[in-house]
Amino acid sequence: MLRKIKDTPPRLDQVFQKYDTPLYFVTFNTLHRKPLLARQEIFDAFVAYAHKNEGQGRAIGRFVIMPDHIHLFVRIGHDSKLNDFVRLLKQALTKVLKACGEVGDVWQPGFFDHLLRHSESYHEKWNYVRENPLRAGLVENADDWAWQGEIVWIDRV
């Protein structure tokens, strides 16, 4: 007889207790990698969503909005769920895209997330992410990319 595999490993709660508030690196994409995102309206809506969440135990650190995907670092309090945070962020951005005339589905289902552990370097990962526009040939210097920033300074040793 096959034993059913649980959705969440039973020790996951113990793992999260080791971290004050988890710090995640998150990436999500537009459907079919359609270039919809690198524009002022999306940037403004992203920043507004970030500020709205600050007082609720969800803090966005550094981020880069590429034409077809978004990278961000976020701390999520234990009383919040990353899935809900990303779902509501996608909803907020979809509302803006619809107002700009975008029709149909906007997002690739799901998202990629990685829990940064104490031994990992937030700074190293950020340097890799911030150079995405440079590697994509969108700018000659990573600092020239307009659709990036930092909402809350996140210290991670």
MDAnalysis code that builds the backbone (N, CA, C; Angstrom):
import MDAnalysis as mda
import numpy as np

u = mda.Universe.empty(471, n_residues=157, atom_resindex=np.repeat(np.arange(157), 3), trajectory=True)
u.add_TopologyAttr("name", ["N", "CA", "C"] * 157)
u.add_TopologyAttr("resid", np.arange(1, 158))
u.add_TopologyAttr("resname", ["MET", "LEU", "ARG", "LYS", "ILE", "LYS", "ASP", "THR", "PRO", "PRO", "ARG", "LEU", "ASP", "GLN", "VAL", "PHE", "GLN", "LYS", "TYR", "ASP", "THR", "PRO", "LEU", "TYR", "PHE", "VAL", "THR", "PHE", "ASN", "THR", "LEU", "HIS", "ARG", "LYS", "PRO", "LEU", "LEU", "ALA", "ARG", "GLN", "GLU", "ILE", "PHE", "ASP", "ALA", "PHE", "VAL", "ALA", "TYR", "ALA", "HIS", "LYS", "ASN", "GLU", "GLY", "GLN", "GLY", "ARG", "ALA", "ILE", "GLY", "ARG", "PHE", "VAL", "ILE", "MET", "PRO", "ASP", "HIS", "ILE", "HIS", "LEU", "PHE", "VAL", "ARG", "ILE", "GLY", "HIS", "ASP", "SER", "LYS", "LEU", "ASN", "ASP", "PHE", "VAL", "ARG", "LEU", "LEU", "LYS", "GLN", "ALA", "LEU", "THR", "LYS", "VAL", "LEU", "LYS", "ALA", "CYS", "GLY", "GLU", "VAL", "GLY", "ASP", "VAL", "TRP", "GLN", "PRO", "GLY", "PHE", "PHE", "ASP", "HIS", "LEU", "LEU", "ARG", "HIS", "SER", "GLU", "SER", "TYR", "HIS", "GLU", "LYS", "TRP", "ASN", "TYR", "VAL", "ARG", "GLU", "ASN", "PRO", "LEU", "ARG", "ALA", "GLY", "LEU", "VAL", "GLU", "ASN", "ALA", "ASP", "ASP", "TRP", "ALA", "TRP", "GLN", "GLY", "GLU", "ILE", "VAL", "TRP", "ILE", "ASP", "ARG", "VAL"])
u.atoms.positions = np.array([
    [0.828, -1.161, 0.000],
    [0.000, 0.000, 0.000],
    [0.888, 1.245, 0.000],
    [0.527, 2.229, -0.838],
    [1.280, 3.473, -0.913],
    [0.862, 4.411, 0.213],
    [1.819, 5.022, 0.821],
    [1.562, 5.995, 1.867],
    [1.404, 7.369, 1.232],
    [0.379, 8.099, 1.607],
    [0.141, 9.428, 1.058],
    [1.203, 10.403, 1.577],
    [1.746, 11.198, 0.673],
    [2.748, 12.188, 1.036],
    [2.012, 13.461, 1.440],
    [2.371, 14.011, 2.583],
    [1.750, 15.245, 3.059],
    [2.255, 16.428, 2.252],
    [1.425, 17.492, 2.203],
    [1.796, 18.704, 1.477],
    [2.991, 19.415, 2.097],
    [3.083, 19.395, 3.390],
    [4.133, 20.109, 4.101],
    [4.906, 19.140, 4.977],
    [6.223, 19.165, 4.897],
    [6.992, 18.289, 5.776],
    [6.653, 18.581, 7.231],
    [6.531, 17.542, 8.069],
    [6.132, 17.760, 9.458],
    [7.111, 18.612, 10.254],
    [8.339, 18.742, 9.825],
    [9.321, 19.514, 10.576],
    [9.411, 20.965, 10.122],
    [8.595, 21.387, 9.166],
    [8.698, 22.742, 8.628],
    [8.515, 23.811, 9.708],
    [7.561, 23.622, 10.621],
    [7.369, 24.594, 11.700],
    [8.632, 24.744, 12.538],
    [9.333, 23.655, 12.769],
    [10.565, 23.712, 13.544],
    [11.642, 24.485, 12.801],
    [11.688, 24.323, 11.477],
    [12.674, 25.043, 10.670],
    [12.412, 26.544, 10.755],
    [11.148, 26.973, 10.615],
    [10.825, 28.392, 10.641],
    [11.073, 29.019, 11.996],
    [11.034, 28.242, 13.072],
    [11.288, 28.801, 14.393],
    [12.732, 29.272, 14.532],
    [13.611, 28.781, 13.685],
    [15.014, 29.188, 13.739],
    [15.212, 30.608, 13.211],
    [14.254, 31.117, 12.448],
    [14.384, 32.424, 11.824],
    [13.380, 33.380, 12.450],
    [13.838, 34.578, 12.753],
    [12.963, 35.579, 13.347],
    [11.729, 35.757, 12.461],
    [11.893, 36.383, 11.345],
    [10.851, 36.420, 10.315],
    [11.528, 35.989, 9.029],
    [10.970, 35.006, 8.358],
    [11.623, 34.472, 7.157],
    [11.842, 35.543, 6.087],
    [12.959, 35.442, 5.414],
    [13.281, 36.312, 4.288],
    [13.279, 35.455, 3.035],
    [12.419, 35.825, 2.096],
    [12.271, 35.077, 0.854],
    [12.772, 35.887, -0.331],
    [13.310, 35.177, -1.290],
    [13.590, 35.722, -2.609],
    [12.482, 35.156, -3.496],
    [11.711, 36.032, -4.132],
    [10.533, 35.625, -4.905],
    [10.661, 36.124, -6.329],
    [10.251, 35.279, -7.265],
    [10.173, 35.658, -8.674],
    [8.849, 35.172, -9.234],
    [8.170, 36.031, -9.995],
    [6.991, 35.571, -10.728],
    [6.963, 36.226, -12.101],
    [6.350, 35.525, -13.061],
    [6.413, 35.889, -14.472],
    [5.039, 36.194, -15.058],
    [5.046, 36.993, -16.118],
    [3.832, 37.196, -16.888],
    [3.595, 35.946, -17.738],
    [2.354, 35.765, -18.127],
    [1.989, 34.633, -18.969],
    [2.699, 34.757, -20.316],
    [3.325, 33.679, -20.733],
    [4.076, 33.628, -22.001],
    [5.175, 34.693, -22.054],
    [5.609, 35.124, -20.871],
    [6.685, 36.121, -20.733],
    [6.394, 37.395, -21.548],
    [5.133, 37.771, -21.586],
    [4.718, 38.981, -22.301],
    [5.282, 40.213, -21.582],
    [5.911, 41.142, -22.307],
    [6.558, 42.307, -21.681],
    [5.550, 43.398, -21.302],
    [4.965, 43.271, -20.108],
    [3.914, 44.181, -19.664],
    [4.306, 45.073, -18.492],
    [5.390, 44.765, -17.816],
    [5.595, 45.286, -16.474],
    [6.498, 46.500, -16.324],
    [7.452, 46.700, -17.182],
    [8.431, 47.783, -17.004],
    [7.816, 49.107, -17.453],
    [6.984, 49.659, -16.558],
    [6.324, 50.933, -16.836],
    [5.956, 51.607, -15.523],
    [5.741, 52.893, -15.586],
    [5.512, 53.685, -14.381],
    [4.287, 53.232, -13.589],
    [3.198, 52.908, -14.269],
    [1.969, 52.516, -13.570],
    [2.185, 51.272, -12.707],
    [2.930, 50.303, -13.225],
    [3.210, 49.072, -12.480],
    [4.162, 49.370, -11.326],
    [5.177, 50.162, -11.593],
    [6.117, 50.545, -10.536],
    [5.371, 51.220, -9.384],
    [4.506, 52.177, -9.710],
    [3.759, 52.897, -8.679],
    [2.835, 51.964, -7.901],
    [2.159, 51.062, -8.578],
    [1.258, 50.122, -7.913],
    [2.037, 49.149, -7.028],
    [3.202, 48.728, -7.494],
    [4.056, 47.834, -6.702],
    [4.490, 48.524, -5.413],
    [4.958, 49.753, -5.531],
    [5.419, 50.508, -4.358],
    [4.254, 50.752, -3.394],
    [3.082, 51.081, -3.921],
    [1.908, 51.300, -3.066],
    [1.539, 50.020, -2.318],
    [1.573, 48.885, -3.010],
    [1.271, 47.602, -2.363],
    [2.294, 47.318, -1.262],
    [3.546, 47.590, -1.548],
    [4.607, 47.359, -0.564],
    [4.375, 48.196, 0.688],
    [4.071, 49.466, 0.512],
    [3.854, 50.343, 1.668],
    [2.612, 49.921, 2.454],
    [1.588, 49.495, 1.753],
    [0.358, 49.033, 2.413],
    [0.640, 47.825, 3.314],
    [1.579, 46.988, 2.924],
    [1.880, 45.757, 3.654],
    [2.894, 45.932, 4.778],
    [3.610, 47.049, 4.789],
    [4.659, 47.272, 5.793],
    [4.162, 47.094, 7.219],
    [3.018, 47.672, 7.535],
    [2.500, 47.611, 8.893],
    [1.805, 46.309, 9.235],
    [1.798, 45.382, 8.311],
    [1.089, 44.116, 8.519],
    [2.040, 42.930, 8.589],
    [3.308, 43.193, 8.900],
    [4.265, 42.102, 9.054],
    [4.799, 41.541, 7.756],
    [4.678, 42.323, 6.670],
    [5.189, 41.901, 5.367],
    [5.985, 43.064, 4.790],
    [7.295, 42.892, 4.688],
    [8.162, 43.990, 4.272],
    [8.937, 43.617, 3.019],
    [8.759, 44.397, 1.970],
    [9.523, 44.204, 0.739],
    [10.822, 44.982, 0.875],
    [11.923, 44.303, 0.627],
    [13.224, 44.947, 0.612],
    [13.519, 45.420, -0.793],
    [14.543, 44.875, -1.364],
    [14.948, 45.258, -2.715],
    [14.093, 44.531, -3.743],
    [13.959, 45.151, -4.919],
    [13.156, 44.546, -5.983],
    [13.616, 45.052, -7.345],
    [13.334, 44.262, -8.366],
    [13.557, 44.654, -9.761],
    [12.332, 44.220, -10.551],
    [11.752, 45.165, -11.265],
    [10.632, 44.872, -12.149],
    [11.192, 44.819, -13.561],
    [11.211, 43.633, -14.133],
    [11.660, 43.441, -15.509],
    [10.436, 43.524, -16.423],
    [10.621, 43.582, -17.739],
    [9.457, 43.653, -18.622],
    [8.481, 42.478, -18.447],
    [8.998, 41.282, -18.149],
    [8.127, 40.106, -18.103],
    [8.169, 39.339, -16.784],
    [8.864, 39.856, -15.799],
    [8.886, 39.205, -14.481],
    [9.336, 40.181, -13.407],
    [9.101, 39.775, -12.168],
    [9.473, 40.596, -11.019],
    [10.286, 39.751, -10.056],
    [11.374, 40.328, -9.565],
    [12.179, 39.739, -8.493],
    [12.004, 40.624, -7.270],
    [11.833, 39.999, -6.109],
    [11.752, 40.783, -4.888],
    [12.208, 39.965, -3.692],
    [12.654, 40.685, -2.681],
    [13.006, 40.084, -1.403],
    [11.948, 40.554, -0.419],
    [11.385, 39.630, 0.329],
    [10.310, 39.990, 1.251],
    [10.435, 39.214, 2.551],
    [10.219, 39.914, 3.649],
    [10.102, 39.281, 4.967],
    [8.619, 39.093, 5.232],
    [8.279, 37.891, 5.630],
    [6.885, 37.562, 5.923],
    [6.792, 37.109, 7.374],
    [5.945, 37.777, 8.149],
    [5.735, 37.380, 9.529],
    [5.084, 36.008, 9.608],
    [5.227, 35.375, 10.745],
    [4.704, 34.018, 10.915],
    [3.184, 33.946, 10.796],
    [2.491, 35.063, 10.970],
    [1.033, 35.049, 10.869],
    [0.555, 35.308, 9.440],
    [1.467, 35.459, 8.496],
    [1.120, 35.687, 7.093],
    [1.577, 34.511, 6.251],
    [1.000, 34.407, 5.063],
    [1.366, 33.345, 4.127],
    [1.920, 33.967, 2.854],
    [3.036, 33.438, 2.416],
    [3.672, 33.949, 1.204],
    [2.736, 33.826, 0.004],
    [2.012, 32.711, -0.097],
    [1.083, 32.524, -1.216],
    [0.063, 33.659, -1.288],
    [-0.495, 34.030, -0.140],
    [-1.481, 35.107, -0.116],
    [-0.849, 36.441, -0.500],
    [0.346, 36.693, 0.007],
    [1.056, 37.925, -0.306],
    [1.254, 38.066, -1.818],
    [1.749, 37.020, -2.473],
    [2.009, 37.077, -3.918],
    [0.695, 37.149, -4.693],
    [-0.300, 36.387, -4.278],
    [-1.600, 36.400, -4.964],
    [-2.193, 37.809, -4.942],
    [-2.169, 38.458, -3.788],
    [-2.730, 39.799, -3.672],
    [-1.892, 40.839, -4.414],
    [-0.571, 40.646, -4.461],
    [0.276, 41.538, -5.254],
    [-0.062, 41.398, -6.736],
    [-0.197, 40.171, -7.200],
    [-0.582, 39.961, -8.606],
    [-1.942, 40.599, -8.899],
    [-2.887, 40.480, -7.969],
    [-4.209, 41.098, -8.165],
    [-4.091, 42.615, -8.284],
    [-3.295, 43.224, -7.416],
    [-3.117, 44.679, -7.453],
    [-2.508, 45.123, -8.788],
    [-1.535, 44.386, -9.260],
    [-0.888, 44.748, -10.525],
    [-1.799, 44.452, -11.719],
    [-2.580, 43.396, -11.629],
    [-3.530, 43.068, -12.701],
    [-4.550, 44.181, -12.860],
    [-5.019, 44.720, -11.762],
    [-5.989, 45.819, -11.797],
    [-5.428, 46.993, -12.608],
    [-4.172, 47.306, -12.397],
    [-3.519, 48.398, -13.123],
    [-3.380, 48.050, -14.600],
    [-2.959, 46.816, -14.882],
    [-2.799, 46.402, -16.279],
    [-4.128, 46.441, -17.030],
    [-5.193, 46.026, -16.380],
    [-6.526, 46.071, -17.007],
    [-6.918, 47.519, -17.293],
    [-6.627, 48.427, -16.346],
    [-6.926, 49.849, -16.548],
    [-6.108, 50.427, -17.712],
    [-4.957, 49.821, -17.982],
    [-4.115, 50.257, -19.106],
    [-4.512, 49.587, -20.419],
    [-5.557, 48.746, -20.380],
    [-6.056, 48.131, -21.606],
    [-5.650, 46.697, -21.844],
    [-4.929, 46.094, -20.915],
    [-4.521, 44.692, -21.079],
    [-5.749, 43.799, -20.882],
    [-5.919, 42.840, -21.773],
    [-7.056, 41.914, -21.673],
    [-6.545, 40.486, -21.500],
    [-7.369, 39.649, -20.930],
    [-7.013, 38.246, -20.763],
    [-6.157, 38.001, -19.536],
    [-5.688, 36.773, -19.443],
    [-4.839, 36.385, -18.317],
    [-3.492, 37.086, -18.410],
    [-2.962, 37.432, -17.268],
    [-1.727, 38.208, -17.213],
    [-0.551, 37.391, -16.692],
    [-0.797, 36.503, -15.711],
    [0.292, 35.873, -14.976],
    [0.462, 34.401, -15.277],
    [1.695, 33.988, -15.306],
    [2.018, 32.566, -15.301],
    [1.588, 32.049, -13.925],
    [0.956, 30.885, -13.854],
    [0.545, 30.374, -12.542],
    [1.742, 30.164, -11.615],
    [1.509, 30.422, -10.338],
    [2.529, 30.166, -9.327],
    [3.629, 31.206, -9.296],
    [4.683, 30.857, -8.571],
    [5.847, 31.729, -8.437],
    [6.991, 30.881, -7.897],
    [8.189, 31.412, -8.008],
    [9.377, 30.763, -7.463],
    [9.716, 31.473, -6.163],
    [9.997, 30.699, -5.120],
    [10.444, 31.326, -3.886],
    [11.591, 30.528, -3.295],
    [12.450, 31.255, -2.610],
    [13.598, 30.637, -1.962],
    [13.760, 31.289, -0.597],
    [13.772, 30.500, 0.442],
    [13.993, 30.998, 1.793],
    [15.489, 31.204, 1.988],
    [15.878, 32.439, 2.252],
    [17.294, 32.706, 2.501],
    [17.631, 32.264, 3.909],
    [18.670, 31.503, 4.017],
    [19.110, 31.013, 5.311],
    [20.237, 31.912, 5.829],
    [20.589, 31.759, 7.080],
    [21.594, 32.633, 7.689],
    [22.923, 32.633, 6.935],
    [23.284, 31.501, 6.336],
    [24.583, 31.417, 5.680],
    [24.573, 32.027, 4.276],
    [23.390, 32.352, 3.771],
    [23.315, 32.908, 2.433],
    [23.418, 34.432, 2.485],
    [23.915, 34.995, 1.426],
    [24.120, 36.428, 1.386],
    [23.030, 37.127, 0.585],
    [22.250, 37.927, 1.284],
    [21.232, 38.772, 0.655],
    [21.918, 39.694, -0.358],
    [23.059, 40.243, 0.046],
    [23.799, 41.167, -0.808],
    [24.233, 40.498, -2.118],
    [24.776, 39.284, -2.041],
    [25.206, 38.563, -3.251],
    [24.030, 38.289, -4.170],
    [22.918, 37.828, -3.610],
    [21.734, 37.548, -4.430],
    [21.203, 38.837, -5.055],
    [21.210, 39.915, -4.289],
    [20.749, 41.188, -4.825],
    [21.632, 41.627, -5.987],
    [22.937, 41.525, -5.858],
    [23.815, 41.927, -6.956],
    [23.530, 41.144, -8.224],
    [23.246, 39.859, -8.076],
    [22.899, 39.054, -9.242],
    [21.587, 39.550, -9.864],
    [20.584, 39.805, -9.024],
    [19.266, 40.237, -9.503],
    [19.337, 41.615, -10.135],
    [20.021, 42.537, -9.506],
    [20.057, 43.913, -10.016],
    [20.752, 44.015, -11.362],
    [21.548, 43.019, -11.710],
    [22.217, 43.019, -13.011],
    [21.376, 42.387, -14.119],
    [20.170, 41.919, -13.798],
    [19.290, 41.348, -14.818],
    [19.064, 42.295, -16.001],
    [18.718, 43.565, -15.764],
    [18.511, 44.465, -16.909],
    [19.770, 44.632, -17.762],
    [20.928, 44.599, -17.131],
    [22.201, 44.688, -17.844],
    [22.412, 43.446, -18.716],
    [22.226, 42.273, -18.114],
    [22.387, 41.015, -18.865],
    [21.375, 40.896, -20.005],
    [20.185, 41.489, -19.814],
    [19.151, 41.443, -20.853],
    [19.381, 42.484, -21.942],
    [20.410, 43.318, -21.775],
    [20.711, 44.334, -22.777],
    [19.780, 45.531, -22.736],
    [19.110, 45.747, -21.610],
    [18.159, 46.854, -21.492],
    [18.812, 48.149, -21.060],
    [19.971, 48.049, -20.411],
    [20.734, 49.222, -19.964],
    [22.222, 48.905, -20.072],
    [23.032, 49.955, -20.044],
    [24.485, 49.756, -20.061],
    [25.065, 49.678, -18.661],
    [24.288, 50.142, -17.674],
    [24.708, 50.111, -16.281],
    [23.491, 49.698, -15.454],
    [23.634, 48.727, -14.579],
    [22.501, 48.221, -13.795],
    [21.800, 49.325, -13.009],
    [22.551, 50.311, -12.546],
    [21.944, 51.403, -11.777],
    [21.038, 52.301, -12.614],
    [21.123, 52.199, -13.936],
    [20.296, 53.022, -14.815],
    [18.886, 52.458, -15.005],
    [18.637, 51.243, -14.561],
    [17.310, 50.637, -14.721],
    [16.325, 51.346, -13.786],
    [15.294, 51.937, -14.356],
    [14.362, 52.765, -13.582],
    [13.417, 51.958, -12.696],
    [13.208, 50.706, -13.017],
    [12.161, 49.914, -12.360],
    [12.740, 49.003, -11.285],
    [13.487, 49.577, -10.389],
    [14.069, 48.842, -9.270],
    [14.087, 49.755, -8.057],
    [14.303, 49.151, -6.900],
    [14.377, 49.977, -5.709],
    [14.472, 49.147, -4.447],
    [14.254, 49.825, -3.340],
    [14.267, 49.201, -2.023],
    [13.212, 49.919, -1.187],
    [12.245, 49.168, -0.704],
    [11.167, 49.752, 0.097],
    [11.599, 49.838, 1.552],
    [12.060, 48.727, 2.100],
    [12.484, 48.638, 3.492],
    [13.893, 48.063, 3.503],
    [14.773, 48.675, 4.279],
    [16.116, 48.120, 4.401],
    [16.035, 46.840, 5.222],
    [16.517, 45.763, 4.633],
    [16.495, 44.460, 5.300],
    [17.931, 44.048, 5.582],
    [18.207, 43.838, 6.846],
    [19.537, 43.392, 7.256],
    [19.486, 41.884, 7.395],
    [20.380, 41.204, 6.722],
    [20.418, 39.737, 6.806],
    [21.868, 39.313, 6.856],
    [22.267, 38.718, 7.947],
    [23.646, 38.253, 8.107],
    [23.776, 36.867, 7.541],
])
